[in-house]
Amino acid sequence: MDDTLREVIVAKKTDEAHNMASFELVDPTGAELPAFSPGAHVDVTLPGGLVRQYSLCNSATERDRYVIGVWNDANSRGGSKALHTEVNVGDALKVGLPRNRFRVPRQTKRAILLARGIGVTPVLSIADHLKREGIPFELHYVYAIMSPGSFGEMIEKSNFADDTKYYYEASELNQLLNPAALLEDQPEDTQLFICGVDWWQDPIINLAEQKGWSKERIHVERFTAKVPPAALDKVFEVKIASTGAVYKIPGDKTVTAFLEEQGVKIPTSCEQGMCGTCKVQVLEGEVDHRDKHLSDQEKAEGFFLACVSRAKSDLLVLNL
């Protein structure tokens, strides 16, 4: 994976709102950056070696820069805080090749885009794409309660400013988002794109399904995976197929974290079961899947994400 990393320079850092900032990243020589598709993200290597994923919010037609939006999460594991407090204009970072789990289907004829807070970042590039392609859509953006106005200037300068409607949370001065009304009586070929924190978007996703929206028409981007408390987890063993070595995974450690302590390195990135970097094939044993990434086909083929998933059986034999 290291051979795909490239150095970028922070050309611009903008405070978008309280606890929200955007970063413009460029090649230090002025060269073009690898192309990306609307809704994509990149792995960013931060000071201290942390690797975190951030959505690209600029137009996918641009090759001279990547623009990412970062929320300074109070519960940060170090990534967002480092970007907000330690990274400034002129600093060098490393990024991986763009990846996309939030793609716009080729057959898209019309769309509704719903976003809250920092969740708007991947939606911005999708809105730009739809506008350029002449595909009708509406962008409904809910400001996080502590960060009104976030990315407002960016949107106002975009080609989709007139297609965007803003909402405030718990405000008598602004119409509140009404998902039920938005999802009602939509043409059968309408695609739904939604991104925000789980507690906000999950009820809307459930509502869409209740109203007859098929899963194929609902496209979701998640920034956090729901991981059950590790302290209560089952203790199990993993066996490395190539060496025969067996390790007992404690209830308060992930497979990737414990194996790394023993000198067995499995590449990781998000550490939340969303990106697929730590995908490993299980040759024997029953998996307790806890990720938000693998397809049913990949699970059937024996793969699991070692950063969050665990074992139902007493032993997993890993193809390592």
C-alpha positions as a Markdown table, in Angstrom:
| # | Residue | x | y | z |
|---|---|---|---|---|
| 1 | Met | 0.0 | 0.0 | 0.0 |
| 2 | Asp | 2.9 | 2.3 | 0.6 |
| 3 | Asp | 3.8 | 2.6 | -3.1 |
| 4 | Thr | 0.4 | 4.3 | -3.7 |
| 5 | Leu | 1.1 | 7.1 | -1.2 |
| 6 | Arg | 2.0 | 10.5 | -2.4 |
| 7 | Glu | 3.0 | 13.7 | -0.7 |
| 8 | Val | 0.7 | 16.7 | -0.8 |
| 9 | Ile | 1.0 | 20.2 | 0.6 |
| 10 | Val | -1.7 | 22.0 | 2.5 |
| 11 | Ala | -2.4 | 25.0 | 0.2 |
| 12 | Lys | -5.3 | 26.4 | 2.2 |
| 13 | Lys | -7.0 | 25.8 | 5.5 |
| 14 | Thr | -10.4 | 27.3 | 6.1 |
| 15 | Asp | -12.6 | 27.4 | 9.2 |
| 16 | Glu | -16.0 | 26.5 | 7.9 |
| 17 | Ala | -17.8 | 26.7 | 11.2 |
| 18 | His | -17.3 | 25.9 | 14.8 |
| 19 | Asn | -15.2 | 22.7 | 14.9 |
| 20 | Met | -15.3 | 22.3 | 11.2 |
| 21 | Ala | -12.5 | 23.1 | 8.7 |
| 22 | Ser | -11.6 | 22.4 | 5.1 |
| 23 | Phe | -8.2 | 21.6 | 3.8 |
| 24 | Glu | -7.0 | 22.1 | 0.2 |
| 25 | Leu | -4.3 | 19.6 | -0.7 |
| 26 | Val | -2.1 | 20.0 | -3.8 |
| 27 | Asp | 0.9 | 18.3 | -5.3 |
| 28 | Pro | 4.2 | 20.1 | -4.2 |
| 29 | Thr | 5.4 | 20.2 | -7.8 |
| 30 | Gly | 2.0 | 21.3 | -9.2 |
| 31 | Ala | 1.4 | 18.0 | -10.9 |
| 32 | Glu | -2.0 | 16.6 | -11.4 |
| 33 | Leu | -3.4 | 14.4 | -8.7 |
| 34 | Pro | -5.0 | 11.0 | -9.4 |
| 35 | Ala | -8.6 | 11.3 | -10.6 |
| 36 | Phe | -11.5 | 10.5 | -8.3 |
| 37 | Ser | -15.2 | 9.8 | -8.8 |
| 38 | Pro | -18.0 | 11.7 | -7.0 |
| 39 | Gly | -18.5 | 10.6 | -3.4 |
| 40 | Ala | -14.9 | 9.3 | -3.1 |
| 41 | His | -12.6 | 9.5 | -0.1 |
| 42 | Val | -8.8 | 9.3 | 0.5 |
| 43 | Asp | -6.7 | 7.9 | 3.2 |
| 44 | Val | -4.7 | 10.7 | 4.8 |
| 45 | Thr | -1.5 | 10.0 | 6.8 |
| 46 | Leu | -1.4 | 12.5 | 9.7 |
| 47 | Pro | 1.4 | 13.7 | 12.0 |
| 48 | Gly | 2.5 | 10.8 | 14.2 |
| 49 | Gly | 1.6 | 8.2 | 11.5 |
| 50 | Leu | -2.2 | 8.0 | 12.1 |
| 51 | Val | -4.2 | 7.1 | 8.9 |
| 52 | Arg | -7.7 | 8.4 | 8.6 |
| 53 | Gln | -10.3 | 8.6 | 5.8 |
| 54 | Tyr | -11.8 | 11.9 | 4.6 |
| 55 | Ser | -14.3 | 12.5 | 1.8 |
| 56 | Leu | -13.3 | 14.7 | -1.1 |
| 57 | Cys | -15.8 | 17.5 | -1.4 |
| 58 | Asn | -14.5 | 19.4 | -4.5 |
| 59 | Ser | -15.6 | 18.7 | -8.1 |
| 60 | Ala | -14.4 | 15.4 | -9.5 |
| 61 | Thr | -13.5 | 17.3 | -12.6 |
| 62 | Glu | -10.6 | 19.0 | -10.8 |
| 63 | Arg | -7.2 | 17.3 | -11.0 |
| 64 | Asp | -5.1 | 20.1 | -9.4 |
| 65 | Arg | -6.4 | 19.7 | -5.8 |
| 66 | Tyr | -8.2 | 17.6 | -3.2 |
| 67 | Val | -10.4 | 19.3 | -0.8 |
| 68 | Ile | -11.4 | 17.5 | 2.4 |
| 69 | Gly | -13.7 | 18.6 | 5.3 |
| 70 | Val | -12.9 | 17.7 | 8.8 |
| 71 | Trp | -15.0 | 17.8 | 12.0 |
| 72 | Asn | -13.0 | 18.3 | 15.2 |
| 73 | Asp | -14.8 | 15.5 | 17.0 |
| 74 | Ala | -14.6 | 15.7 | 20.8 |
| 75 | Asn | -14.4 | 11.9 | 20.9 |
| 76 | Ser | -11.6 | 11.9 | 18.3 |
| 77 | Arg | -9.1 | 9.1 | 18.4 |
| 78 | Gly | -6.5 | 11.6 | 17.4 |
| 79 | Gly | -7.1 | 12.1 | 13.7 |
| 80 | Ser | -9.4 | 15.1 | 13.5 |
| 81 | Lys | -7.8 | 16.8 | 16.4 |
| 82 | Ala | -4.4 | 16.6 | 14.8 |
| 83 | Leu | -5.6 | 18.2 | 11.6 |
| 84 | His | -7.3 | 21.0 | 13.4 |
| 85 | Thr | -4.5 | 21.8 | 15.9 |
| 86 | Glu | -1.3 | 20.6 | 14.4 |
| 87 | Val | -1.6 | 20.9 | 10.6 |
| 88 | Asn | -1.3 | 24.3 | 8.9 |
| 89 | Val | -0.8 | 25.8 | 5.4 |
| 90 | Gly | 2.5 | 24.7 | 4.0 |
| 91 | Asp | 2.6 | 21.4 | 5.9 |
| 92 | Ala | 3.2 | 18.1 | 4.1 |
| 93 | Leu | 0.8 | 15.2 | 4.4 |
| 94 | Lys | 0.6 | 11.9 | 2.5 |
| 95 | Val | -2.6 | 10.6 | 0.8 |
| 96 | Gly | -3.5 | 7.3 | -0.8 |
| 97 | Leu | -5.4 | 6.7 | -4.0 |
| 98 | Pro | -9.0 | 7.8 | -3.9 |
| 99 | Arg | -11.6 | 5.1 | -3.2 |
| 100 | Asn | -15.3 | 5.1 | -3.4 |
| 101 | Arg | -18.1 | 3.3 | -1.5 |
| 102 | Phe | -20.7 | 6.0 | -2.2 |
| 103 | Arg | -20.9 | 5.9 | -6.0 |
| 104 | Val | -23.5 | 7.4 | -8.2 |
| 105 | Pro | -25.1 | 4.6 | -10.3 |
| 106 | Arg | -24.7 | 5.0 | -14.0 |
| 107 | Gln | -28.5 | 4.7 | -14.4 |
| 108 | Thr | -29.3 | 7.6 | -12.1 |
| 109 | Lys | -32.1 | 9.7 | -13.6 |
| 110 | Arg | -33.0 | 11.9 | -10.6 |
| 111 | Ala | -31.9 | 12.1 | -7.0 |
| 112 | Ile | -32.6 | 13.4 | -3.5 |
| 113 | Leu | -29.5 | 14.2 | -1.4 |
| 114 | Leu | -29.8 | 14.4 | 2.4 |
| 115 | Ala | -26.9 | 15.5 | 4.6 |
| 116 | Arg | -26.2 | 16.7 | 8.1 |
| 117 | Gly | -23.2 | 18.5 | 9.4 |
| 118 | Ile | -19.8 | 17.1 | 8.2 |
| 119 | Gly | -21.9 | 14.5 | 6.3 |
| 120 | Val | -22.3 | 17.0 | 3.5 |
| 121 | Thr | -18.7 | 16.6 | 2.4 |
| 122 | Pro | -19.0 | 13.5 | 0.0 |
| 123 | Val | -22.5 | 14.8 | -1.0 |
| 124 | Leu | -21.0 | 18.1 | -2.4 |
| 125 | Ser | -19.0 | 16.3 | -5.1 |
| 126 | Ile | -22.1 | 14.2 | -6.0 |
| 127 | Ala | -24.2 | 17.4 | -6.3 |
| 128 | Asp | -21.6 | 18.9 | -8.6 |
| 129 | His | -21.6 | 15.8 | -10.8 |
| 130 | Leu | -25.4 | 15.6 | -11.0 |
| 131 | Lys | -25.5 | 19.3 | -12.0 |
| 132 | Arg | -22.9 | 18.9 | -14.7 |
| 133 | Glu | -24.7 | 15.9 | -16.1 |
| 134 | Gly | -28.1 | 17.7 | -16.1 |
| 135 | Ile | -29.6 | 15.1 | -13.7 |
| 136 | Pro | -32.4 | 16.7 | -11.6 |
| 137 | Phe | -31.8 | 16.6 | -7.9 |
| 138 | Glu | -32.4 | 18.4 | -4.6 |
| 139 | Leu | -29.8 | 18.8 | -1.8 |
| 140 | His | -31.3 | 19.2 | 1.7 |
| 141 | Tyr | -28.6 | 20.1 | 4.1 |
| 142 | Val | -29.1 | 20.2 | 7.9 |
| 143 | Tyr | -26.6 | 22.3 | 9.8 |
| 144 | Ala | -25.3 | 20.6 | 13.0 |
| 145 | Ile | -26.7 | 22.5 | 15.9 |
| 146 | Met | -23.3 | 23.8 | 17.1 |
| 147 | Ser | -22.0 | 24.5 | 13.6 |
| 148 | Pro | -24.5 | 26.7 | 11.6 |
| 149 | Gly | -23.3 | 27.9 | 8.3 |
| 150 | Ser | -20.8 | 25.1 | 7.7 |
| 151 | Phe | -19.6 | 24.9 | 4.1 |
| 152 | Gly | -22.2 | 27.6 | 3.2 |
| 153 | Glu | -19.7 | 29.7 | 1.3 |
| 154 | Met | -18.5 | 26.7 | -0.6 |
| 155 | Ile | -22.0 | 25.8 | -1.6 |
| 156 | Glu | -22.9 | 29.4 | -2.6 |
| 157 | Lys | -20.0 | 29.5 | -5.0 |
| 158 | Ser | -20.9 | 26.1 | -6.5 |
| 159 | Asn | -22.9 | 25.3 | -9.6 |
| 160 | Phe | -25.7 | 23.7 | -7.4 |
| 161 | Ala | -26.3 | 26.6 | -5.0 |
| 162 | Asp | -29.9 | 27.0 | -6.4 |
| 163 | Asp | -30.6 | 23.3 | -5.8 |
| 164 | Thr | -29.7 | 23.5 | -2.1 |
| 165 | Lys | -32.0 | 24.0 | 0.8 |
| 166 | Tyr | -30.7 | 24.6 | 4.3 |
| 167 | Tyr | -32.2 | 23.6 | 7.7 |
| 168 | Tyr | -31.3 | 24.4 | 11.3 |
| 169 | Glu | -31.9 | 22.0 | 14.1 |
| 170 | Ala | -34.3 | 22.9 | 16.9 |
| 171 | Ser | -34.9 | 26.4 | 15.4 |
| 172 | Glu | -38.2 | 28.3 | 15.3 |
| 173 | Leu | -36.6 | 30.6 | 12.6 |
| 174 | Asn | -36.3 | 27.9 | 10.0 |
| 175 | Gln | -38.3 | 25.1 | 8.6 |
| 176 | Leu | -37.2 | 21.8 | 10.0 |
| 177 | Leu | -36.3 | 18.9 | 7.7 |
| 178 | Asn | -39.4 | 16.7 | 7.0 |
| 179 | Pro | -38.0 | 13.4 | 5.7 |
| 180 | Ala | -41.5 | 11.9 | 5.4 |
| 181 | Ala | -42.7 | 14.6 | 3.0 |
| 182 | Leu | -39.5 | 14.5 | 1.0 |
| 183 | Leu | -39.6 | 10.7 | 0.5 |
| 184 | Glu | -43.3 | 10.6 | -0.3 |
| 185 | Asp | -44.6 | 10.1 | -3.9 |
| 186 | Gln | -41.2 | 10.2 | -5.5 |
| 187 | Pro | -40.8 | 8.6 | -9.0 |
| 188 | Glu | -39.6 | 5.0 | -8.9 |
| 189 | Asp | -36.3 | 5.9 | -10.6 |
| 190 | Thr | -35.3 | 8.4 | -7.8 |
| 191 | Gln | -32.0 | 7.6 | -6.0 |
| 192 | Leu | -31.5 | 8.6 | -2.4 |
| 193 | Phe | -28.0 | 9.6 | -1.1 |
| 194 | Ile | -27.7 | 10.2 | 2.6 |
| 195 | Cys | -24.8 | 11.0 | 4.9 |
| 196 | Gly | -24.6 | 12.0 | 8.5 |
| 197 | Val | -24.2 | 10.6 | 12.0 |
| 198 | Asp | -25.9 | 7.2 | 12.5 |
| 199 | Trp | -28.5 | 8.5 | 15.0 |
| 200 | Trp | -29.7 | 11.0 | 12.4 |
| 201 | Gln | -29.6 | 9.0 | 9.2 |
| 202 | Asp | -30.7 | 5.6 | 10.4 |
| 203 | Pro | -34.3 | 6.7 | 11.2 |
| 204 | Ile | -34.5 | 8.3 | 7.7 |
| 205 | Ile | -33.2 | 5.2 | 6.0 |
| 206 | Asn | -35.8 | 3.1 | 7.9 |
| 207 | Leu | -38.5 | 5.5 | 6.9 |
| 208 | Ala | -37.5 | 5.3 | 3.2 |
| 209 | Glu | -37.6 | 1.5 | 3.4 |
| 210 | Gln | -41.1 | 1.6 | 5.0 |
| 211 | Lys | -42.2 | 3.9 | 2.2 |
| 212 | Gly | -41.2 | 1.3 | -0.4 |
| 213 | Trp | -37.7 | 2.5 | -1.4 |
| 214 | Ser | -35.6 | -0.5 | -2.3 |
| 215 | Lys | -32.2 | -0.9 | -0.8 |
| 216 | Glu | -30.7 | -0.6 | -4.3 |
| 217 | Arg | -32.0 | 3.0 | -4.5 |
| 218 | Ile | -30.7 | 4.0 | -1.0 |
| 219 | His | -27.0 | 5.0 | -1.0 |
| 220 | Val | -25.4 | 5.5 | 2.4 |
| 221 | Glu | -22.1 | 6.8 | 3.6 |
| 222 | Arg | -21.1 | 6.2 | 7.2 |
| 223 | Phe | -18.4 | 8.0 | 9.2 |
| 224 | Thr | -18.6 | 5.8 | 12.2 |
| 225 | Ala | -19.4 | 2.1 | 12.6 |
| 226 | Lys | -21.4 | 0.7 | 15.5 |
| 227 | Val | -19.0 | -1.5 | 17.4 |
| 228 | Pro | -20.2 | -3.3 | 20.5 |
| 229 | Pro | -18.3 | -2.7 | 23.7 |
| 230 | Ala | -15.1 | -4.8 | 23.5 |
| 231 | Ala | -14.8 | -5.4 | 27.2 |
| 232 | Leu | -17.7 | -7.9 | 27.1 |
| 233 | Asp | -16.5 | -9.8 | 24.1 |
| 234 | Lys | -15.8 | -13.5 | 23.8 |
| 235 | Val | -12.2 | -14.7 | 24.0 |
| 236 | Phe | -11.2 | -16.8 | 21.1 |
| 237 | Glu | -8.1 | -18.0 | 19.2 |
| 238 | Val | -6.7 | -17.2 | 15.8 |
| 239 | Lys | -4.3 | -19.4 | 13.9 |
| 240 | Ile | -1.9 | -18.0 | 11.2 |
| 241 | Ala | -2.1 | -20.6 | 8.4 |
| 242 | Ser | 1.4 | -20.0 | 7.0 |
| 243 | Thr | 3.2 | -20.4 | 10.3 |
| 244 | Gly | 0.8 | -22.4 | 12.5 |
| 245 | Ala | 1.2 | -19.9 | 15.3 |
| 246 | Val | -1.9 | -19.6 | 17.5 |
| 247 | Tyr | -2.9 | -16.4 | 19.5 |
| 248 | Lys | -5.6 | -16.0 | 22.1 |
| 249 | Ile | -7.5 | -12.7 | 21.4 |
| 250 | Pro | -8.7 | -11.2 | 24.7 |
| 251 | Gly | -12.1 | -9.7 | 25.0 |
| 252 | Asp | -10.9 | -6.1 | 25.2 |
| 253 | Lys | -8.6 | -6.2 | 22.1 |
| 254 | Thr | -9.4 | -6.3 | 18.4 |
| 255 | Val | -7.8 | -9.0 | 16.2 |
| 256 | Thr | -5.6 | -6.4 | 14.4 |
| 257 | Ala | -4.5 | -4.6 | 17.6 |
| 258 | Phe | -3.6 | -7.8 | 19.5 |
| 259 | Leu | -1.8 | -9.4 | 16.5 |
| 260 | Glu | 0.2 | -6.3 | 16.0 |
| 261 | Glu | 1.4 | -6.5 | 19.6 |
| 262 | Gln | 2.6 | -10.0 | 18.8 |
| 263 | Gly | 4.5 | -8.8 | 15.6 |
| 264 | Val | 1.8 | -9.9 | 13.1 |
| 265 | Lys | 0.9 | -6.8 | 11.1 |
| 266 | Ile | -2.5 | -6.6 | 9.3 |
| 267 | Pro | -2.8 | -3.3 | 7.3 |
| 268 | Thr | -5.5 | -1.0 | 8.8 |
| 269 | Ser | -6.9 | 2.4 | 8.0 |
| 270 | Cys | -10.3 | 3.4 | 9.5 |
| 271 | Glu | -10.2 | 0.8 | 12.3 |
| 272 | Gln | -14.0 | 1.0 | 12.3 |
| 273 | Gly | -15.0 | -1.7 | 9.8 |
| 274 | Met | -15.8 | 0.6 | 7.0 |
| 275 | Cys | -12.9 | 0.8 | 4.5 |
| 276 | Gly | -11.9 | -2.8 | 3.9 |
| 277 | Thr | -8.1 | -2.3 | 4.3 |
| 278 | Cys | -7.9 | -5.1 | 6.9 |
| 279 | Lys | -9.8 | -7.7 | 4.9 |
| 280 | Val | -8.5 | -11.2 | 5.6 |
| 281 | Gln | -9.8 | -14.6 | 4.5 |
| 282 | Val | -10.9 | -17.0 | 7.2 |
| 283 | Leu | -10.1 | -20.6 | 6.2 |
| 284 | Glu | -11.8 | -22.2 | 9.2 |
| 285 | Gly | -14.2 | -21.1 | 11.9 |
| 286 | Glu | -17.4 | -19.0 | 12.2 |
| 287 | Val | -17.1 | -15.2 | 12.0 |
| 288 | Asp | -19.1 | -12.7 | 14.0 |
| 289 | His | -19.3 | -10.0 | 11.3 |
| 290 | Arg | -19.5 | -6.4 | 12.7 |
| 291 | Asp | -18.4 | -4.3 | 9.7 |
| 292 | Lys | -20.2 | -1.9 | 7.4 |
| 293 | His | -18.3 | -2.8 | 4.3 |
| 294 | Leu | -18.3 | -6.4 | 3.2 |
| 295 | Ser | -20.8 | -7.7 | 0.7 |
| 296 | Asp | -22.8 | -10.8 | 1.3 |
| 297 | Gln | -20.7 | -12.4 | -1.5 |
| 298 | Glu | -17.4 | -11.5 | 0.3 |
| 299 | Lys | -18.7 | -12.9 | 3.6 |
| 300 | Ala | -19.8 | -16.1 | 1.8 |
| 301 | Glu | -16.2 | -16.4 | 0.4 |
| 302 | Gly | -14.9 | -16.3 | 4.0 |
| 303 | Phe | -13.6 | -12.8 | 4.3 |
| 304 | Phe | -13.8 | -10.7 | 7.4 |
| 305 | Leu | -12.6 | -7.3 | 8.6 |
| 306 | Ala | -10.1 | -8.0 | 11.4 |
| 307 | Cys | -10.3 | -4.5 | 12.9 |
| 308 | Val | -13.9 | -5.0 | 14.2 |
| 309 | Ser | -15.2 | -8.5 | 13.5 |
| 310 | Arg | -14.6 | -11.4 | 15.9 |
| 311 | Ala | -15.3 | -15.1 | 16.2 |
| 312 | Lys | -18.5 | -17.0 | 17.0 |
| 313 | Ser | -16.4 | -20.2 | 17.1 |
| 314 | Asp | -13.5 | -20.8 | 19.5 |
| 315 | Leu | -10.9 | -20.7 | 16.6 |
| 316 | Leu | -10.4 | -18.8 | 13.3 |
| 317 | Val | -7.7 | -19.9 | 10.9 |
| 318 | Leu | -6.6 | -16.9 | 8.9 |
| 319 | Asn | -5.1 | -17.0 | 5.4 |
| 320 | Leu | -2.0 | -15.1 | 6.5 |
